[in-house]
Amino acid sequence: MTLTTEKKGTQLTVHLSGELNTMTAPELSALLSRETDGINDLVLDFAGCDYVSSAGLRVLLAAYKAMKAINGSMKLTNVGENFQDVLENTGLDAVFGA
């Protein structure tokens, strides 16, 4: 997995490329832990991400809860059809607004 970030004021955009799975989820979690100080608008761009496992979903839920705790927002963009199906089947599309 490759993660690249863009900061604009209080917005952080993370571009994900590859698979968000058991092996790579800790990498995203660590990045979010160190890069979200002072951030209240988190955007996760899944244009290059072709797979998300349950471990990845846990990281996304933790990030969502962290942003909500500070009255911030989190948005998932460029979600592929397969990942969108997972979000819909788990009811997480309503949580993430995807």
N, CA, C and O atoms as a GROMACS GRO file, in nm:
protein
  392
    1MET      N    1   0.084  -0.118   0.000
    1MET     CA    2   0.000   0.000   0.000
    1MET      C    3   0.088   0.123   0.000
    1MET      O    4   0.190   0.129   0.068
    2THR      N    5   0.046   0.220  -0.077
    2THR     CA    6   0.112   0.350  -0.080
    2THR      C    7   0.013   0.454  -0.029
    2THR      O    8  -0.102   0.457  -0.073
    3LEU      N    9   0.059   0.537   0.061
    3LEU     CA   10  -0.024   0.643   0.118
    3LEU      C   11   0.044   0.776   0.091
    3LEU      O   12   0.161   0.794   0.124
    4THR      N   13  -0.028   0.869   0.032
    4THR     CA   14   0.024   1.004   0.013
    4THR      C   15  -0.077   1.101   0.074
    4THR      O   16  -0.197   1.075   0.074
    5THR      N   17  -0.026   1.211   0.125
    5THR     CA   18  -0.112   1.305   0.194
    5THR      C   19  -0.100   1.445   0.134
    5THR      O   20   0.001   1.482   0.074
    6GLU      N   21  -0.209   1.520   0.151
    6GLU     CA   22  -0.214   1.662   0.114
    6GLU      C   23  -0.281   1.735   0.229
    6GLU      O   24  -0.391   1.697   0.271
    7LYS      N   25  -0.217   1.838   0.279
    7LYS     CA   26  -0.278   1.921   0.383
    7LYS      C   27  -0.307   2.058   0.327
    7LYS      O   28  -0.223   2.121   0.262
    8LYS      N   29  -0.430   2.104   0.353
    8LYS     CA   30  -0.471   2.239   0.316
    8LYS      C   31  -0.545   2.296   0.436
    8LYS      O   32  -0.662   2.265   0.458
    9GLY      N   33  -0.478   2.378   0.512
    9GLY     CA   34  -0.540   2.433   0.633
    9GLY      C   35  -0.571   2.322   0.731
    9GLY      O   36  -0.482   2.250   0.776
   10THR      N   37  -0.699   2.308   0.763
   10THR     CA   38  -0.741   2.205   0.858
   10THR      C   39  -0.795   2.081   0.787
   10THR      O   40  -0.859   1.996   0.850
   11GLN      N   41  -0.770   2.070   0.658
   11GLN     CA   42  -0.814   1.952   0.582
   11GLN      C   43  -0.694   1.864   0.548
   11GLN      O   44  -0.590   1.912   0.503
   12LEU      N   45  -0.711   1.735   0.570
   12LEU     CA   46  -0.611   1.636   0.532
   12LEU      C   47  -0.676   1.540   0.434
   12LEU      O   48  -0.780   1.481   0.462
   13THR      N   49  -0.611   1.524   0.318
   13THR     CA   50  -0.655   1.425   0.221
   13THR      C   51  -0.549   1.316   0.215
   13THR      O   52  -0.430   1.345   0.199
   14VAL      N   53  -0.593   1.192   0.228
   14VAL     CA   54  -0.504   1.076   0.219
   14VAL      C   55  -0.544   0.997   0.095
   14VAL      O   56  -0.658   0.954   0.082
   15HIS      N   57  -0.448   0.979   0.005
   15HIS     CA   58  -0.470   0.901  -0.116
   15HIS      C   59  -0.416   0.761  -0.090
   15HIS      O   60  -0.298   0.743  -0.058
   16LEU      N   61  -0.503   0.661  -0.105
   16LEU     CA   62  -0.465   0.522  -0.080
   16LEU      C   63  -0.446   0.452  -0.213
   16LEU      O   64  -0.527   0.468  -0.305
   17SER      N   65  -0.341   0.374  -0.224
   17SER     CA   66  -0.314   0.297  -0.345
   17SER      C   67  -0.272   0.156  -0.304
   17SER      O   68  -0.183   0.138  -0.221
   18GLY      N   69  -0.337   0.056  -0.363
   18GLY     CA   70  -0.307  -0.083  -0.328
   18GLY      C   71  -0.420  -0.142  -0.247
   18GLY      O   72  -0.537  -0.108  -0.268
   19GLU      N   73  -0.386  -0.231  -0.156
   19GLU     CA   74  -0.486  -0.299  -0.073
   19GLU      C   75  -0.478  -0.252   0.072
   19GLU      O   76  -0.370  -0.242   0.130
   20LEU      N   77  -0.595  -0.223   0.128
   20LEU     CA   78  -0.604  -0.191   0.270
   20LEU      C   79  -0.649  -0.319   0.340
   20LEU      O   80  -0.767  -0.351   0.345
   21ASN      N   81  -0.552  -0.391   0.393
   21ASN     CA   82  -0.579  -0.523   0.450
   21ASN      C   83  -0.512  -0.537   0.587
   21ASN      O   84  -0.466  -0.438   0.644
   22THR      N   85  -0.509  -0.657   0.638
   22THR     CA   86  -0.453  -0.684   0.771
   22THR      C   87  -0.309  -0.637   0.782
   22THR      O   88  -0.267  -0.589   0.888
   23MET      N   89  -0.233  -0.651   0.676
   23MET     CA   90  -0.092  -0.613   0.679
   23MET      C   91  -0.072  -0.462   0.667
   23MET      O   92   0.024  -0.408   0.724
   24THR      N   93  -0.160  -0.392   0.595
   24THR     CA   94  -0.140  -0.251   0.568
   24THR      C   95  -0.225  -0.158   0.654
   24THR      O   96  -0.196  -0.039   0.663
   25ALA      N   97  -0.330  -0.211   0.717
   25ALA     CA   98  -0.417  -0.127   0.801
   25ALA      C   99  -0.339  -0.056   0.913
   25ALA      O  100  -0.365   0.061   0.939
   26PRO      N  101  -0.243  -0.124   0.979
   26PRO     CA  102  -0.167  -0.052   1.083
   26PRO      C  103  -0.089   0.068   1.028
   26PRO      O  104  -0.069   0.167   1.099
   27GLU      N  105  -0.047   0.060   0.904
   27GLU     CA  106   0.025   0.172   0.841
   27GLU      C  107  -0.067   0.294   0.828
   27GLU      O  108  -0.027   0.406   0.858
   28LEU      N  109  -0.191   0.271   0.782
   28LEU     CA  110  -0.287   0.381   0.771
   28LEU      C  111  -0.321   0.435   0.910
   28LEU      O  112  -0.329   0.556   0.929
   29SER      N  113  -0.342   0.346   1.005
   29SER     CA  114  -0.373   0.388   1.141
   29SER      C  115  -0.263   0.477   1.198
   29SER      O  116  -0.291   0.580   1.259
   30ALA      N  117  -0.138   0.437   1.180
   30ALA     CA  118  -0.024   0.515   1.230
   30ALA      C  119  -0.017   0.651   1.161
   30ALA      O  120   0.008   0.753   1.227
   31LEU      N  121  -0.038   0.654   1.031
   31LEU     CA  122  -0.035   0.780   0.957
   31LEU      C  123  -0.143   0.874   1.010
   31LEU      O  124  -0.116   0.991   1.034
   32LEU      N  125  -0.263   0.823   1.029
   32LEU     CA  126  -0.372   0.907   1.078
   32LEU      C  127  -0.343   0.957   1.220
   32LEU      O  128  -0.377   1.070   1.253
   33SER      N  129  -0.283   0.875   1.302
   33SER     CA  130  -0.250   0.916   1.439
   33SER      C  131  -0.151   1.032   1.441
   33SER      O  132  -0.163   1.122   1.523
   34ARG      N  133  -0.055   1.028   1.352
   34ARG     CA  134   0.048   1.132   1.357
   34ARG      C  135   0.014   1.254   1.271
   34ARG      O  136   0.072   1.360   1.292
   35GLU      N  137  -0.076   1.243   1.175
   35GLU     CA  138  -0.102   1.353   1.082
   35GLU      C  139  -0.231   1.430   1.108
   35GLU      O  140  -0.256   1.530   1.040
   36THR      N  141  -0.314   1.388   1.204
   36THR     CA  142  -0.444   1.452   1.219
   36THR      C  143  -0.451   1.558   1.328
   36THR      O  144  -0.558   1.613   1.353
   37ASP      N  145  -0.340   1.588   1.395
   37ASP     CA  146  -0.342   1.699   1.491
   37ASP      C  147  -0.376   1.829   1.418
   37ASP      O  148  -0.312   1.863   1.319
   38GLY      N  149  -0.476   1.899   1.467
   38GLY     CA  150  -0.518   2.024   1.404
   38GLY      C  151  -0.605   2.006   1.281
   38GLY      O  152  -0.641   2.104   1.216
   39ILE      N  153  -0.639   1.883   1.249
   39ILE     CA  154  -0.722   1.854   1.132
   39ILE      C  155  -0.865   1.834   1.178
   39ILE      O  156  -0.891   1.762   1.274
   40ASN      N  157  -0.960   1.897   1.109
   40ASN     CA  158  -1.101   1.871   1.140
   40ASN      C  159  -1.180   1.828   1.017
   40ASN      O  160  -1.302   1.811   1.024
   41ASP      N  161  -1.112   1.810   0.905
   41ASP     CA  162  -1.176   1.762   0.783
   41ASP      C  163  -1.084   1.658   0.720
   41ASP      O  164  -0.979   1.692   0.665
   42LEU      N  165  -1.123   1.532   0.729
   42LEU     CA  166  -1.042   1.421   0.678
   42LEU      C  167  -1.109   1.364   0.554
   42LEU      O  168  -1.227   1.329   0.555
   43VAL      N  169  -1.031   1.355   0.446
   43VAL     CA  170  -1.079   1.298   0.320
   43VAL      C  171  -0.990   1.179   0.286
   43VAL      O  172  -0.868   1.192   0.278
   44LEU      N  173  -1.052   1.064   0.265
   44LEU     CA  174  -0.978   0.945   0.226
   44LEU      C  175  -1.016   0.912   0.082
   44LEU      O  176  -1.132   0.882   0.052
   45ASP      N  177  -0.918   0.919  -0.006
   45ASP     CA  178  -0.938   0.899  -0.150
   45ASP      C  179  -0.900   0.756  -0.187
   45ASP      O  180  -0.784   0.716  -0.178
   46PHE      N  181  -1.001   0.678  -0.227
   46PHE     CA  182  -0.982   0.537  -0.258
   46PHE      C  183  -0.965   0.509  -0.408
   46PHE      O  184  -0.983   0.396  -0.451
   47ALA      N  185  -0.931   0.611  -0.487
   47ALA     CA  186  -0.918   0.593  -0.632
   47ALA      C  187  -0.819   0.482  -0.667
   47ALA      O  188  -0.842   0.408  -0.763
   48GLY      N  189  -0.712   0.469  -0.593
   48GLY     CA  190  -0.611   0.368  -0.624
   48GLY      C  191  -0.619   0.244  -0.538
   48GLY      O  192  -0.532   0.157  -0.546
   49CYS      N  193  -0.721   0.235  -0.455
   49CYS     CA  194  -0.734   0.123  -0.362
   49CYS      C  195  -0.830   0.021  -0.420
   49CYS      O  196  -0.946   0.052  -0.448
   50ASP      N  197  -0.782  -0.102  -0.437
   50ASP     CA  198  -0.866  -0.203  -0.501
   50ASP      C  199  -0.921  -0.308  -0.406
   50ASP      O  200  -0.991  -0.399  -0.451
   51TYR      N  201  -0.892  -0.298  -0.276
   51TYR     CA  202  -0.943  -0.396  -0.180
   51TYR      C  203  -0.939  -0.338  -0.040
   51TYR      O  204  -0.841  -0.274  -0.002
   52VAL      N  205  -1.046  -0.360   0.037
   52VAL     CA  206  -1.050  -0.318   0.177
   52VAL      C  207  -1.101  -0.436   0.259
   52VAL      O  208  -1.211  -0.486   0.235
   53SER      N  209  -1.021  -0.480   0.356
   53SER     CA  210  -1.058  -0.592   0.443
   53SER      C  211  -1.129  -0.540   0.568
   53SER      O  212  -1.145  -0.419   0.586
   54SER      N  213  -1.170  -0.633   0.653
   54SER     CA  214  -1.234  -0.595   0.780
   54SER      C  215  -1.136  -0.517   0.868
   54SER      O  216  -1.178  -0.429   0.943
   55ALA      N  217  -1.008  -0.548   0.860
   55ALA     CA  218  -0.908  -0.472   0.935
   55ALA      C  219  -0.905  -0.326   0.887
   55ALA      O  220  -0.891  -0.234   0.968
   56GLY      N  221  -0.918  -0.307   0.758
   56GLY     CA  222  -0.924  -0.173   0.703
   56GLY      C  223  -1.049  -0.099   0.748
   56GLY      O  224  -1.044   0.020   0.780
   57LEU      N  225  -1.161  -0.170   0.752
   57LEU     CA  226  -1.286  -0.110   0.799
   57LEU      C  227  -1.273  -0.065   0.944
   57LEU      O  228  -1.326   0.040   0.981
   58ARG      N  229  -1.204  -0.142   1.026
   58ARG     CA  230  -1.184  -0.104   1.166
   58ARG      C  231  -1.106   0.027   1.177
   58ARG      O  232  -1.137   0.112   1.260
   59VAL      N  233  -1.003   0.042   1.094
   59VAL     CA  234  -0.925   0.166   1.094
   59VAL      C  235  -1.013   0.283   1.051
   59VAL      O  236  -1.006   0.391   1.109
   60LEU      N  237  -1.095   0.262   0.951
   60LEU     CA  238  -1.184   0.369   0.903
   60LEU      C  239  -1.285   0.407   1.012
   60LEU      O  240  -1.312   0.526   1.032
   61LEU      N  241  -1.340   0.309   1.081
   61LEU     CA  242  -1.434   0.339   1.190
   61LEU      C  243  -1.366   0.415   1.304
   61LEU      O  244  -1.424   0.508   1.359
   62ALA      N  245  -1.244   0.376   1.338
   62ALA     CA  246  -1.170   0.446   1.444
   62ALA      C  247  -1.144   0.591   1.402
   62ALA      O  248  -1.157   0.682   1.484
   63ALA      N  249  -1.107   0.612   1.277
   63ALA     CA  250  -1.082   0.748   1.228
   63ALA      C  251  -1.211   0.830   1.230
   63ALA      O  252  -1.210   0.948   1.268
   64TYR      N  253  -1.320   0.767   1.190
   64TYR     CA  254  -1.450   0.836   1.190
   64TYR      C  255  -1.487   0.879   1.333
   64TYR      O  256  -1.529   0.993   1.354
   65LYS      N  257  -1.470   0.788   1.429
   65LYS     CA  258  -1.502   0.820   1.568
   65LYS      C  259  -1.412   0.931   1.621
   65LYS      O  260  -1.459   1.018   1.695
   66ALA      N  261  -1.284   0.929   1.584
   66ALA     CA  262  -1.191   1.033   1.628
   66ALA      C  263  -1.231   1.169   1.572
   66ALA      O  264  -1.226   1.270   1.642
   67MET      N  265  -1.270   1.171   1.445
   67MET     CA  266  -1.312   1.298   1.383
   67MET      C  267  -1.443   1.347   1.445
   67MET      O  268  -1.460   1.466   1.470
   68LYS      N  269  -1.534   1.256   1.468
   68LYS     CA  270  -1.664   1.293   1.527
   68LYS      C  271  -1.645   1.349   1.668
   68LYS      O  272  -1.716   1.441   1.709
   69ALA      N  273  -1.549   1.293   1.742
   69ALA     CA  274  -1.524   1.336   1.880
   69ALA      C  275  -1.480   1.482   1.887
   69ALA      O  276  -1.500   1.549   1.988
   70ILE      N  277  -1.420   1.533   1.779
   70ILE     CA  278  -1.376   1.673   1.777
   70ILE      C  279  -1.468   1.759   1.690
   70ILE      O  280  -1.432   1.869   1.650
   71ASN      N  281  -1.587   1.706   1.661
   71ASN     CA  282  -1.685   1.773   1.574
   71ASN      C  283  -1.629   1.798   1.434
   71ASN      O  284  -1.665   1.895   1.368
   72GLY      N  285  -1.542   1.709   1.392
   72GLY     CA  286  -1.486   1.716   1.257
   72GLY      C  287  -1.566   1.630   1.162
   72GLY      O  288  -1.671   1.576   1.198
   73SER      N  289  -1.516   1.617   1.041
   73SER     CA  290  -1.585   1.537   0.940
   73SER      C  291  -1.486   1.444   0.872
   73SER      O  292  -1.365   1.469   0.869
   74MET      N  293  -1.539   1.336   0.817
   74MET     CA  294  -1.460   1.241   0.741
   74MET      C  295  -1.540   1.201   0.619
   74MET      O  296  -1.659   1.172   0.628
   75LYS      N  297  -1.473   1.200   0.505
   75LYS     CA  298  -1.539   1.167   0.379
   75LYS      C  299  -1.456   1.064   0.303
   75LYS      O  300  -1.334   1.074   0.298
   76LEU      N  301  -1.523   0.966   0.245
   76LEU     CA  302  -1.459   0.869   0.156
   76LEU      C  303  -1.490   0.910   0.014
   76LEU      O  304  -1.606   0.932  -0.020
   77THR      N  305  -1.388   0.920  -0.071
   77THR     CA  306  -1.410   0.957  -0.210
   77THR      C  307  -1.355   0.849  -0.304
   77THR      O  308  -1.271   0.768  -0.266
   78ASN      N  309  -1.406   0.851  -0.425
   78ASN     CA  310  -1.362   0.758  -0.530
   78ASN      C  311  -1.367   0.613  -0.486
   78ASN      O  312  -1.276   0.534  -0.512
   79VAL      N  313  -1.476   0.579  -0.418
   79VAL     CA  314  -1.496   0.443  -0.369
   79VAL      C  315  -1.537   0.355  -0.487
   79VAL      O  316  -1.632   0.386  -0.559
   80GLY      N  317  -1.464   0.246  -0.507
   80GLY     CA  318  -1.494   0.155  -0.616
   80GLY      C  319  -1.621   0.075  -0.590
   80GLY      O  320  -1.674   0.072  -0.479
   81GLU      N  321  -1.669   0.012  -0.695
   81GLU     CA  322  -1.796  -0.062  -0.688
   81GLU      C  323  -1.793  -0.173  -0.583
   81GLU      O  324  -1.888  -0.189  -0.507
   82ASN      N  325  -1.685  -0.251  -0.578
   82ASN     CA  326  -1.677  -0.360  -0.481
   82ASN      C  327  -1.677  -0.309  -0.338
   82ASN      O  328  -1.746  -0.364  -0.252
   83PHE      N  329  -1.600  -0.204  -0.313
   83PHE     CA  330  -1.595  -0.147  -0.178
   83PHE      C  331  -1.729  -0.084  -0.143
   83PHE      O  332  -1.774  -0.094  -0.029
   84GLN      N  333  -1.793  -0.020  -0.240
   84GLN     CA  334  -1.926   0.038  -0.218
   84GLN      C  335  -2.025  -0.070  -0.178
   84GLN      O  336  -2.108  -0.049  -0.089
   85ASP      N  337  -2.018  -0.185  -0.243
   85ASP     CA  338  -2.105  -0.298  -0.208
   85ASP      C  339  -2.083  -0.342  -0.064
   85ASP      O  340  -2.178  -0.369   0.008
   86VAL      N  341  -1.956  -0.349  -0.022
   86VAL     CA  342  -1.924  -0.387   0.116
   86VAL      C  343  -1.984  -0.285   0.212
   86VAL      O  344  -2.045  -0.322   0.312
   87LEU      N  345  -1.967  -0.157   0.182
   87LEU     CA  346  -2.020  -0.052   0.269
   87LEU      C  347  -2.172  -0.064   0.280
   87LEU      O  348  -2.228  -0.052   0.389
   88GLU      N  349  -2.238  -0.087   0.167
   88GLU     CA  350  -2.384  -0.099   0.168
   88GLU      C  351  -2.430  -0.224   0.243
   88GLU      O  352  -2.527  -0.218   0.320
   89ASN      N  353  -2.362  -0.335   0.222
   89ASN     CA  354  -2.401  -0.461   0.288
   89ASN      C  355  -2.380  -0.458   0.438
   89ASN      O  356  -2.448  -0.530   0.512
   90THR      N  357  -2.286  -0.378   0.485
   90THR     CA  358  -2.259  -0.368   0.628
   90THR      C  359  -2.333  -0.251   0.693
   90THR      O  360  -2.332  -0.238   0.815
   91GLY      N  361  -2.396  -0.167   0.613
   91GLY     CA  362  -2.463  -0.050   0.665
   91GLY      C  363  -2.370   0.066   0.692
   91GLY      O  364  -2.412   0.170   0.744
   92LEU      N  365  -2.242   0.050   0.658
   92LEU     CA  366  -2.144   0.156   0.684
   92LEU      C  367  -2.154   0.271   0.583
   92LEU      O  368  -2.097   0.377   0.606
   93ASP      N  369  -2.224   0.250   0.474
   93ASP     CA  370  -2.244   0.360   0.380
   93ASP      C  371  -2.319   0.475   0.447
   93ASP      O  372  -2.294   0.591   0.418
   94ALA      N  373  -2.411   0.441   0.538
   94ALA     CA  374  -2.486   0.544   0.611
   94ALA      C  375  -2.394   0.617   0.709
   94ALA      O  376  -2.411   0.737   0.731
   95VAL      N  377  -2.299   0.546   0.767
   95VAL     CA  378  -2.206   0.606   0.863
   95VAL      C  379  -2.110   0.700   0.790
   95VAL      O  380  -2.092   0.815   0.830
   96PHE      N  381  -2.050   0.650   0.682
   96PHE     CA  382  -1.949   0.726   0.610
   96PHE      C  383  -2.007   0.819   0.505
   96PHE      O  384  -1.935   0.902   0.449
   97GLY      N  385  -2.135   0.807   0.478
   97GLY     CA  386  -2.196   0.891   0.375
   97GLY      C  387  -2.143   0.858   0.237
   97GLY      O  388  -2.140   0.944   0.149
   98ALA      N  389  -2.102   0.734   0.218
   98ALA     CA  390  -2.043   0.692   0.089
   98ALA      C  391  -2.150   0.638  -0.004
   98ALA      O  392  -2.120   0.598  -0.116
   0.00000   0.00000   0.00000
